[in-house]
Amino acid sequence: MISSASAPLATFLTGALYQLSLSVLWALYASLLTTVGIFRRIRGARVLGILLLGATVLKVFLVDLSALQTFYRIISFIVLGLLLLAVSYGYNRFKHIIFGEDQT
């Protein structure tokens, strides 16, 4: 039996807010892994970061958006788009570090 003091926590852990918070944490961790992988030239971290970001995008589309209101869906799409743009910009900007090419 859930006590009245823990009822908000139980609601949070099963609700859409928890799922969205989990997606944000995954996206931040994926961005951190990708950034570390780029600057330290660790291929495994880059690949893991991109895979985790891909899993996060799928989770947002398949799980999180179904439970959100329209305003929060719009915000989710904007934040997700900005994050994807930032990662692709980082890959393009630092491709000479990633692939060991001469900067031209």
Buried (B, 14 or more C-beta within 10 A) or exposed (E): EEEEEEEEEEEEEEEBBEBBEBBBEBBEBBBEBBBBBBEEEBEEBBEBBBEBBEBBBEBBEEBBBEEBEEEBBEEBEEBBEEBEEEBEEBBEEBEEEBEEEEEE
